[in-house]
Amino acid sequence: MGKPKRKLSPAEKAEKKRRRREFMTIFINGKQKRVRRPPTIDGLPVDEFIARNADPIWLFQNGMYEELHQWEQERDNPQPKPASDDNNADHLDDALPF
């Protein structure tokens, strides 16, 4: 057999870890390509983070009119919350024979 694989030095390990955080591997035409990862904030894509946390003034100041319109639509037409299943679970527990 061939030579055993050599261990990486601490500096090489740190560089490998940094590259893994910065790049990801994707397939294009059946070949692997390394591309930069999209930027994230707290693990969320930037667009989703802004949509969840931005207020209307910030959206207007930064020219994000589509997101502002969507925010206004959600404010004017709130989605009804589904009935909680906790009450149903209590009734099912009472009906069990043991």
Phi, psi and omega in degrees: 000171182279186179292149173291150182290136181279151180281149179279146176286163179304323178293320179292322177298316180296319179294320178296318179296319179297317179296322179296323179289327185275326184241159171224158182258128177232166177254129175232120182053039177078008179240146178281135176229141175264125179231156178293142177290147176293147182294145179227157174234120183053036178083358178256146172301150186303316182299317180292320178299316179296316181299324181281326193247347185280145175264165186298327180295315180297317179300318180293315181297330182261010174071025180263069188289328179295316179293323178297317178298317179296320179299317179294321178297317179294324179293318183283331182235077181292145179282134176293140180281139178292151178297139183285145181272356181297320180295320179295323180295323178297318180293324179292322179295324180292330184278347182290136183285347182235000000 
